[in-house]
């Protein structure tokens, strides 16, 4: 049973949003574009893995996608966690395509490109062993039943990824591609057949894991060495992404494609909360969205039923509660990205 669905990762959401407000001529633009391509590839790998998980017997496992936990000062993230009565299975998704070599000497994964160049990545087996250790320590810290923890590494692409080894002693038993995932899960089940806990206890621990999901707070501007001054101001067009739109008689008009919208400011406000800070004043709203009068910006903010604090000129409008801004942003990003992929 899936008890935590896969959602768009916060870092991907923030990077997509940041790119929207950065001038194409900015020196960090190509860096962000490159990072964004990698993050989308990673997400689609996790998405493919999540789809396969739907084919498993729902009564056997409690399944959590993109689980993020904190051990003291260490944050760690698990792509997919399968929790059963016999063991725990960590599955990490990889979307690296090409000819890949597992190097046992330096514990790295090497991709050989068609032009003869090579790229190195962290060996995913080392990464999974670290997750194994961290999760075991986390469970011990919370006085939870210590189940055996196994791991698998899943590659999404079956026809664009070729796996090779740099020696005869390379262990690839925990690595799979595509639907081979199911045979690897079966092998793991055969290794751990003894029932350690009852189904009710398994469900209880899985729910506790879900309650302890702790995404690390990300300051995406700081990560790229940027400030608010680097960002373009205004409300972007929902149709062509041109920025800024013009506010005329109660609606937003795009000077580039001439489309209009009465709600374009909502997406812009969500972006503000994600990139800059979780609250905004009326003056900040008027300046950033380039509105003609403070009365218009005030009416816009009041119409959104945002939580507020303070009074008159010192009033602060706060972002929606329960991490709603990420969910709202992610829904729009996924919808737009699927359109662009067609």
Number of C-alpha atoms within 10 A of each C-alpha: 17 17 14 19 12 19 16 20 16 19 16 20 23 21 18 19 21 20 17 16 19 17 13 12 8 11 10 16 15 13 11 17 15 10 14 19 12 14 19 18 17 18 21 16 21 27 19 17 25 21 11 14 21 12 9 14 9 12 10 14 25 22 23 26 24 21 21 18 22 17 13 8 6 9 13 17 18 19 21 24 22 23 22 23 21 22 23 23 23 21 24 25 25 21 21 19 18 17 16 22 20 25 17 16 9 9 14 18 21 21 23 14 13 9 6 7 8 12 11 14 13 13 17 20 21 12 12 19 15 13 19 20 11 18 22 17 14 16 16 12 11 9 9 12 14 15 19 13 20 20 22 23 22 25 25 26 17 14 10 12 17 15 19 16 16 14 12 7 8 14 12 14 10 17 19 21 20 15 14 13 22 16 11 20 20 11 13 19 17 10 12 18 11 11 12 17 16 12 17 10 13 20 19 12 17 22 15 13 17 17 10 13 15 15 16 15 8 13 14 19 17 9 8 11 9 12 12 10 7 14 18 16 17 21 28 23 26 20 13 12 15 16 18 19 26 20 21 12 8 11 14 22 21 22 14 13 12 12 14 19 16 13 13 19 24 15 18 21 21 19 23 21 18 22 21 15 12 16 19 19 18 22 16 13 22 19 16 15 21 17 18 13 11 15 13 16 22 16 11 18 21 14 9 11 12 15 13 16 12 9 8 8 9 11 14 18 22 18 22 17 9 8 9 12 19 20 15 14 21 21 13 13 17 14 10 12 11 9 9 8 6 5
